[in-house]
Amino acid sequence: MLQALAGFANIWKVEDLRKRILFTLAILLVYRFGGYIPVPGVNTQALSEFFSSNSNNLFSLYNSFVGGALSRAAIFSLGIMPYITSSIIIQLGGTVVPKLAELQKSGQEGRNKITQWSRYLTVLIAMIQSIGVSTWILHQQAPSGLPLVQSGISPFVFSAIAVLTLTTGTVFIMWLGEQITARGIGNGISLIIFAGIVADIPSAIGSEWELFINKEHSLAQQLFIMAIVVAVVAFIIFIDQGTRRIPLQSPKRMVGRRVVQGQNSFLPLKVNTAGVMPVIFASAIIFLPAQLVAFFPNSQFGQSIGRAMLPGEWGYSITYIVLIVFFTYFYTAITYNPTEIADNLKKSGGFIPGVRPGRRTAEFIDQILTRVTLTCAIFLALISVGPFFLKDQLNMSFYIGGTSVLICIGVALETLRQFQTRLQEQNYDGFLKRGKIRGKTRY
């Protein structure tokens, strides 16, 4: 504990690190401020009444990712999700479109081109999603009967203003994230998602406190909930830091006239090889049904699909699990290349005991990686879907674990890792006496 406190105190002794932290906090403050500026023409009182009485829908789940901005119909209501969706399309396209695959392998110039295309695609996706959000707002009303749009504003004018405002807000958030990555500390996109999720924690604590004060939850029940929260967080960190070690051995070599025995080492494969990316990608895709249904508010078929995709329903859970498993294997495949690893081992003279170098080594690594990835996929699926059912059983006002906690822990560990690295570069003690915080969140 004292080592960790000393590590945090050392942060402010490094001028460059101190400036980066203050810059990051300033950008996140701007992001949070934009989450309270409503889109012109929205009846904020009716909107607040609507969300307070309709908590179990995909728009409410999306609302948790943007720090409550959607429930306020703020200019940042779409958050950074259009950019995440754009990244998914570009990365998936790289596996089937030769031009994209060539750009991904062509160095910094190719990456700059892909980034430019991702920005253009983000604008297009944000426009489509903002049309869906504006259509959904126009066809909803509060329990008191008040429409969510102020009287006297025509639907066309409101839709035009909403599409322009929400799309611009998303582009501005994307720019804020890039500024954090370039001039701040940590990954800007992931920190923006992190800030949106963490913003709801005080209200969740307040809701649980009200339930306890009103004697709807007993002290024993509250302690049980806290124990589950701690256990879920500890389990996520344990899995995230876990590795599967493949033993390696280097051959004997001549040093002068002496024969030096080969050294034993290991090839570490993280259990959670894909990090939180499968969860973020699956979350971005799972929101699409609600956004598509918003275009057809009077369609019974569309509404039935929307109800089947509510959090906690079997349609939602099965779809979410399939998406998480798919993206776990997909992201692991583009992160680890067993053939390339085997070739590098062969060139360096290293080998896996009992396995022939070359193709057999690649097959052996791929077999282990497949089993590890399956464990990771099951873990991510259970921790993401399970809390929806547990929440209903315990009558809780917030989700324990699940997507939000996975993202928060992943981003927090990555940010701490960057702090640790920068402190050690300046010859300051880090947060831990032994080892390093492993893992890296990739976007």
C-alpha positions as CSV (number, residue, x, y, z in Angstrom):
1,M,0.0,0.0,0.0
2,L,2.8,2.4,0.9
3,Q,4.6,1.5,-2.3
4,A,1.5,2.3,-4.3
5,L,0.9,5.7,-2.5
6,A,4.6,6.6,-3.1
7,G,4.1,5.7,-6.8
8,F,1.1,8.0,-7.1
9,A,3.1,10.8,-5.3
10,N,5.9,10.4,-7.8
11,I,3.6,11.1,-10.7
12,W,3.5,14.8,-9.9
13,K,7.3,15.0,-9.7
14,V,7.6,14.3,-13.4
15,E,6.8,17.5,-15.3
16,D,5.9,15.9,-18.6
17,L,3.7,13.3,-16.9
18,R,2.0,15.9,-14.8
19,K,1.2,18.0,-17.9
20,R,-0.2,15.0,-19.7
21,I,-2.5,14.1,-16.7
22,L,-3.8,17.6,-16.4
23,F,-4.4,17.8,-20.2
24,T,-6.3,14.4,-20.1
25,L,-8.4,15.5,-17.2
26,A,-9.3,18.8,-19.0
27,I,-10.4,16.9,-22.1
28,L,-12.5,14.5,-20.1
29,L,-14.1,17.5,-18.3
30,V,-15.0,19.0,-21.7
31,Y,-16.5,15.6,-22.7
32,R,-18.6,15.4,-19.5
33,F,-19.7,19.0,-19.9
34,G,-21.0,18.2,-23.4
35,G,-23.1,15.4,-22.0
36,Y,-25.3,18.0,-20.3
37,I,-26.0,20.3,-23.3
38,P,-29.3,19.2,-24.8
39,V,-30.2,19.0,-28.5
40,P,-32.3,22.1,-29.4
41,G,-36.0,21.3,-29.4
42,V,-36.0,18.5,-26.8
43,N,-38.4,18.5,-23.9
44,T,-35.9,17.5,-21.2
45,Q,-38.4,17.2,-18.5
46,A,-40.5,14.7,-20.5
47,L,-37.4,12.8,-21.6
48,S,-36.2,12.4,-18.0
49,E,-39.6,11.2,-17.0
50,F,-39.6,8.7,-19.8
51,F,-36.2,7.2,-19.0
52,S,-37.0,7.0,-15.3
53,S,-40.1,4.8,-16.1
54,N,-38.4,2.7,-18.9
55,S,-35.2,1.4,-17.6
56,N,-35.1,-2.0,-19.4
57,N,-34.3,-1.2,-23.0
58,L,-31.3,-1.1,-25.3
59,F,-31.3,2.7,-25.3
60,S,-30.9,2.6,-21.5
61,L,-28.0,0.2,-21.9
62,Y,-26.5,2.5,-24.5
63,N,-27.1,5.4,-22.1
64,S,-24.8,3.8,-19.6
65,F,-21.9,3.9,-22.1
66,V,-22.3,7.6,-22.7
67,G,-22.6,8.7,-19.1
68,G,-26.3,9.4,-19.2
69,A,-26.0,11.8,-22.2
70,L,-28.8,9.9,-24.1
71,S,-31.3,10.3,-21.3
72,R,-30.6,14.1,-21.5
73,A,-30.7,14.1,-25.3
74,A,-27.3,15.8,-25.1
75,I,-25.2,16.8,-28.1
76,F,-22.8,13.9,-27.1
77,S,-25.7,11.3,-27.0
78,L,-24.1,9.0,-29.6
79,G,-20.8,8.9,-27.7
80,I,-17.9,7.3,-29.4
81,M,-19.8,4.2,-30.5
82,P,-20.0,5.2,-34.2
83,Y,-16.2,5.3,-34.3
84,I,-16.0,1.9,-32.6
85,T,-18.5,0.5,-35.2
86,S,-16.4,2.1,-38.0
87,S,-13.3,0.4,-36.6
88,I,-15.1,-3.0,-36.6
89,I,-16.0,-2.6,-40.2
90,I,-12.5,-1.6,-41.3
91,Q,-10.9,-4.4,-39.4
92,L,-13.3,-7.0,-40.7
93,G,-12.9,-5.6,-44.2
94,G,-9.2,-6.1,-43.9
95,T,-9.8,-9.9,-43.9
96,V,-11.8,-9.9,-47.2
97,V,-10.8,-6.8,-49.1
98,P,-7.3,-7.0,-50.6
99,K,-6.8,-3.3,-50.7
100,L,-7.5,-2.9,-47.0
101,A,-5.2,-5.8,-46.2
102,E,-2.4,-4.3,-48.2
103,L,-2.8,-0.9,-46.4
104,Q,-2.8,-2.6,-43.0
105,K,0.6,-4.1,-43.9
106,S,2.1,-1.0,-45.6
107,G,3.4,0.8,-42.5
108,Q,2.6,4.2,-41.1
109,E,1.4,5.6,-44.5
110,G,-1.2,2.8,-44.8
111,R,-2.3,3.2,-41.2
112,N,-2.9,6.9,-41.8
113,K,-5.0,6.1,-44.9
114,I,-7.1,3.6,-42.9
115,T,-7.5,6.2,-40.1
116,Q,-8.8,8.7,-42.7
117,W,-11.3,6.2,-44.1
118,S,-12.4,5.3,-40.5
119,R,-13.2,9.0,-39.9
120,Y,-15.3,9.3,-43.0
121,L,-17.1,6.1,-42.2
122,T,-17.7,7.3,-38.6
123,V,-19.5,10.4,-40.0
124,L,-21.7,8.2,-42.2
125,I,-22.6,5.9,-39.3
126,A,-23.2,8.8,-36.9
127,M,-25.6,10.3,-39.4
128,I,-27.5,7.1,-39.7
129,Q,-27.7,6.5,-36.0
130,S,-28.7,10.1,-35.3
131,I,-31.6,9.7,-37.8
132,G,-32.7,6.6,-35.8
133,V,-32.4,8.5,-32.5
134,S,-34.3,11.5,-33.7
135,T,-37.1,9.3,-35.2
136,W,-37.3,7.4,-31.9
137,I,-37.6,10.6,-29.9
138,L,-40.3,11.9,-32.2
139,H,-42.5,8.8,-31.6
140,Q,-42.1,8.5,-27.9
141,Q,-43.9,10.3,-25.0
142,A,-43.6,10.4,-21.3
143,P,-46.0,8.5,-19.0
144,S,-47.8,11.8,-18.4
145,G,-48.6,12.1,-22.1
146,L,-46.1,14.8,-22.9
147,P,-44.2,14.4,-26.1
148,L,-40.4,14.3,-26.0
149,V,-40.2,17.1,-28.5
150,Q,-41.2,20.6,-27.7
151,S,-44.5,21.8,-29.2
152,G,-44.4,24.0,-32.2
153,I,-41.4,22.3,-33.8
154,S,-42.1,20.4,-37.0
155,P,-40.7,16.9,-37.2
156,F,-38.5,17.7,-40.2
157,V,-36.9,20.7,-38.5
158,F,-36.2,18.7,-35.3
159,S,-34.8,15.8,-37.3
160,A,-32.5,18.1,-39.3
161,I,-31.2,19.8,-36.2
162,A,-30.8,16.6,-34.3
163,V,-28.9,14.8,-37.1
164,L,-26.5,17.8,-37.5
165,T,-26.0,18.2,-33.8
166,L,-25.5,14.6,-32.9
167,T,-23.2,13.9,-35.9
168,T,-21.1,16.9,-35.1
169,G,-20.9,15.9,-31.4
170,T,-19.6,12.4,-32.4
171,V,-16.9,13.9,-34.6
172,F,-15.9,16.3,-31.8
173,I,-15.6,13.4,-29.4
174,M,-13.5,11.5,-31.9
175,W,-11.2,14.5,-32.1
176,L,-11.0,14.7,-28.3
177,G,-10.0,11.1,-28.1
178,E,-7.2,11.6,-30.6
179,Q,-6.0,14.6,-28.6
180,I,-5.8,12.5,-25.4
181,T,-3.8,9.7,-27.3
182,A,-1.4,12.2,-28.8
183,R,-0.9,14.7,-25.9
184,G,-2.3,13.0,-22.8
185,I,-1.9,9.7,-21.0
186,G,-3.6,6.5,-22.1
187,N,-5.7,5.6,-25.0
188,G,-8.1,8.5,-25.7
189,I,-11.0,6.4,-27.1
190,S,-10.9,3.9,-24.2
191,L,-10.7,6.7,-21.6
192,I,-13.8,8.4,-23.0
193,I,-15.7,5.2,-22.8
194,F,-14.3,4.7,-19.2
195,A,-15.4,8.2,-18.2
196,G,-18.9,7.6,-19.5
197,I,-19.3,4.4,-17.5
198,V,-17.7,5.7,-14.3
199,A,-20.0,8.8,-14.4
200,D,-23.0,6.5,-13.4
201,I,-21.3,5.0,-10.3
202,P,-22.3,7.8,-7.9
203,S,-26.0,7.6,-9.0
204,A,-25.9,3.8,-8.7
205,I,-24.5,4.1,-5.1
206,G,-27.1,6.7,-4.3
207,S,-29.9,4.4,-5.6
208,E,-28.7,1.5,-3.5
209,W,-28.5,3.8,-0.4
210,E,-32.1,4.9,-1.0
211,L,-33.2,1.2,-1.2
212,F,-31.4,0.6,2.1
213,I,-32.9,3.7,3.8
214,N,-36.4,2.7,2.6
215,K,-35.8,-0.8,4.0
216,E,-36.3,-2.4,0.6
217,H,-32.8,-3.9,1.0
218,S,-31.6,-5.3,4.3
219,L,-28.1,-4.8,5.7
220,A,-27.3,-8.5,5.0
221,Q,-28.4,-8.1,1.4
222,Q,-26.3,-5.0,0.9
223,L,-23.2,-6.8,2.3
224,F,-23.9,-9.7,0.1
225,I,-24.1,-7.4,-3.0
226,M,-20.8,-5.8,-2.0
227,A,-19.1,-9.2,-1.6
228,I,-20.3,-10.2,-5.1
229,V,-19.0,-6.9,-6.6
230,V,-15.6,-7.4,-4.9
231,A,-15.5,-11.1,-6.0
232,V,-16.4,-10.2,-9.7
233,V,-13.7,-7.5,-9.8
234,A,-11.1,-9.7,-8.3
235,F,-12.0,-12.6,-10.7
236,I,-11.8,-10.3,-13.8
237,I,-8.3,-9.0,-12.7
238,F,-7.1,-12.5,-12.0
239,I,-8.1,-13.7,-15.5
240,D,-6.8,-10.6,-17.2
241,Q,-3.4,-11.0,-15.7
242,G,-3.2,-14.8,-16.3
243,T,-0.8,-16.2,-18.8
244,R,-0.2,-19.6,-20.4
245,R,3.6,-20.3,-20.6
246,I,5.0,-22.4,-23.4
247,P,8.5,-23.6,-22.5
248,L,11.3,-22.6,-24.9
249,Q,14.9,-23.7,-25.1
250,S,17.9,-22.2,-27.0
251,P,20.6,-24.5,-28.4
252,K,24.1,-25.0,-27.3
253,R,26.6,-22.5,-28.8
254,M,30.3,-21.9,-28.9
255,V,31.8,-18.9,-27.0
256,G,35.5,-18.9,-27.7
257,R,36.6,-22.4,-26.9
258,R,33.8,-23.1,-24.5
259,V,30.5,-24.7,-25.1
260,V,27.7,-22.7,-23.4
261,Q,24.6,-24.7,-22.5
262,G,21.3,-23.4,-23.9
263,Q,19.0,-21.4,-21.7
264,N,15.5,-22.2,-20.8
265,S,12.8,-19.6,-21.2
266,F,9.1,-19.4,-22.0
267,L,6.7,-17.9,-24.5
268,P,3.8,-16.2,-22.6
269,L,0.3,-16.2,-24.0
270,K,-2.2,-14.2,-22.2
271,V,-5.4,-16.0,-21.2
272,N,-7.3,-12.9,-22.1
273,T,-5.5,-12.4,-25.4
274,A,-8.1,-10.0,-26.9
275,G,-8.5,-7.8,-23.8
276,V,-11.9,-6.0,-23.7
277,M,-12.1,-5.4,-27.5
278,P,-14.5,-8.3,-28.1
279,V,-16.9,-6.9,-25.4
280,I,-16.7,-3.4,-26.9
281,F,-17.2,-4.6,-30.4
282,A,-20.1,-6.9,-29.4
283,S,-21.7,-4.0,-27.5
284,A,-21.5,-1.8,-30.5
285,I,-23.2,-4.4,-32.7
286,I,-25.9,-5.4,-30.2
287,F,-27.2,-1.8,-30.2
288,L,-28.0,-2.0,-33.9
289,P,-31.4,-3.7,-33.4
290,A,-32.7,-0.9,-31.2
291,Q,-31.5,1.7,-33.7
292,L,-33.0,-0.1,-36.6
293,V,-36.3,-0.7,-34.8
294,A,-36.4,3.1,-34.2
295,F,-36.9,3.7,-37.9
296,F,-40.2,1.6,-37.8
297,P,-42.0,2.7,-34.5
298,N,-45.4,1.4,-35.8
299,S,-44.2,-2.0,-37.0
300,Q,-45.4,-4.8,-34.8
301,F,-42.7,-7.2,-36.2
302,G,-40.0,-4.6,-35.5
303,Q,-41.2,-4.0,-32.0
304,S,-41.3,-7.8,-31.3
305,I,-37.7,-8.0,-32.4
306,G,-36.9,-5.0,-30.1
307,R,-38.5,-6.7,-27.1
308,A,-36.6,-10.0,-27.8
309,M,-33.3,-8.0,-27.8
310,L,-33.9,-6.4,-24.4
311,P,-31.1,-7.0,-21.8
312,G,-31.8,-10.2,-19.9
313,E,-34.0,-11.7,-22.6
314,W,-32.8,-14.9,-24.2
315,G,-32.5,-13.4,-27.7
316,Y,-30.3,-10.7,-26.4
317,S,-28.1,-13.1,-24.4
318,I,-27.6,-15.6,-27.1
319,T,-26.8,-13.0,-29.7
320,Y,-24.4,-11.2,-27.3
321,I,-22.6,-14.5,-26.5
322,V,-22.2,-15.4,-30.2
323,L,-20.8,-11.9,-30.9
324,I,-18.3,-12.1,-28.0
325,V,-17.1,-15.5,-29.0
326,F,-16.7,-14.4,-32.6
327,F,-14.8,-11.2,-31.9
328,T,-12.6,-13.0,-29.3
329,Y,-11.3,-15.4,-31.9
330,F,-11.2,-12.7,-34.6
331,Y,-9.2,-10.2,-32.5
332,T,-6.9,-13.0,-31.3
333,A,-6.3,-14.1,-34.9
334,I,-5.2,-10.6,-36.0
335,T,-3.1,-10.1,-32.8
336,Y,-1.2,-13.5,-32.8
337,N,0.2,-15.2,-35.9
338,P,1.5,-18.7,-34.9
339,T,3.3,-19.1,-38.2
340,E,5.2,-15.8,-37.7
341,I,6.0,-16.7,-34.1
342,A,7.3,-20.1,-35.2
343,D,9.5,-18.5,-38.0
344,N,11.0,-16.0,-35.5
345,L,11.8,-18.8,-33.1
346,K,13.5,-20.8,-35.9
347,K,15.5,-17.8,-37.0
348,S,16.7,-17.1,-33.5
349,G,17.6,-20.8,-32.9
350,G,15.0,-21.3,-30.2
351,F,12.6,-24.3,-30.1
352,I,9.9,-25.9,-28.0
353,P,11.2,-29.1,-26.4
354,G,9.7,-32.1,-28.1
355,V,8.3,-30.1,-31.1
356,R,10.0,-29.8,-34.4
357,P,10.8,-26.3,-35.6
358,G,8.8,-24.7,-38.4
359,R,5.3,-25.9,-39.3
360,R,4.9,-28.3,-36.4
361,T,5.8,-25.5,-34.0
362,A,3.2,-23.2,-35.6
363,E,0.5,-26.0,-35.3
364,F,1.5,-26.6,-31.7
365,I,1.2,-22.8,-30.8
366,D,-2.1,-22.5,-32.7
367,Q,-3.6,-25.5,-30.8
368,I,-2.7,-24.0,-27.5
369,L,-3.9,-20.6,-28.6
370,T,-7.2,-22.0,-29.7
371,R,-7.8,-23.6,-26.2
372,V,-6.7,-20.5,-24.4
373,T,-9.0,-18.3,-26.6
374,L,-12.0,-20.6,-25.9
375,T,-11.4,-20.2,-22.2
376,C,-11.2,-16.4,-22.7
377,A,-14.4,-16.3,-24.8
378,I,-16.4,-18.3,-22.2
379,F,-15.1,-16.0,-19.5
380,L,-16.0,-12.9,-21.3
381,A,-19.5,-14.2,-22.3
382,L,-20.3,-15.3,-18.7
383,I,-19.1,-12.1,-17.1
384,S,-21.0,-10.0,-19.6
385,V,-24.4,-11.8,-19.7
386,G,-24.6,-13.3,-16.2
387,P,-25.1,-10.1,-14.3
388,F,-28.3,-9.2,-16.2
389,F,-30.0,-12.3,-14.6
390,L,-28.3,-11.8,-11.2
391,K,-29.5,-8.2,-11.1
392,D,-33.1,-9.3,-11.5
393,Q,-32.8,-11.9,-8.8
394,L,-31.2,-9.5,-6.3
395,N,-33.5,-6.6,-7.3
396,M,-30.5,-4.4,-7.7
397,S,-30.4,-0.9,-9.2
398,F,-27.1,-1.4,-11.1
399,Y,-25.2,-4.2,-12.9
400,I,-22.5,-6.0,-11.0
401,G,-19.8,-7.0,-13.4
402,G,-20.8,-7.3,-17.0
403,T,-19.7,-5.2,-19.9
404,S,-19.1,-2.0,-17.9
405,V,-16.8,-3.5,-15.3
406,L,-14.8,-5.4,-17.9
407,I,-14.2,-2.2,-19.8
408,C,-13.4,-0.2,-16.7
409,I,-10.9,-2.7,-15.3
410,G,-9.2,-3.2,-18.7
411,V,-8.8,0.5,-19.3
412,A,-7.7,1.1,-15.7
413,L,-5.0,-1.6,-15.9
414,E,-3.7,-0.3,-19.2
415,T,-3.5,3.3,-17.9
416,L,-1.7,2.1,-14.7
417,R,0.7,0.2,-16.9
418,Q,1.5,3.4,-18.8
419,F,2.0,5.3,-15.6
420,Q,4.3,2.6,-14.4
421,T,6.4,2.6,-17.6
422,R,6.8,6.4,-17.6
423,L,7.7,6.5,-13.9
424,Q,10.4,3.8,-14.4
425,E,11.7,5.7,-17.5
426,Q,12.3,8.6,-15.1
427,N,14.0,6.4,-12.5
428,Y,11.1,6.7,-10.1
429,D,9.5,3.8,-8.2
430,G,6.3,2.5,-9.7
431,F,3.1,1.2,-8.1
432,L,4.3,-2.4,-7.5
433,K,7.6,-3.7,-6.1
434,R,7.6,-6.9,-8.1
435,G,6.5,-7.5,-11.6
436,K,4.6,-5.3,-14.0
437,I,0.9,-4.8,-14.8
438,R,0.5,-7.0,-17.8
439,G,-1.9,-6.6,-20.7
440,K,-2.6,-3.9,-23.3
441,T,-5.9,-2.6,-24.5
442,R,-5.8,-2.2,-28.3
443,Y,-8.0,0.0,-30.5
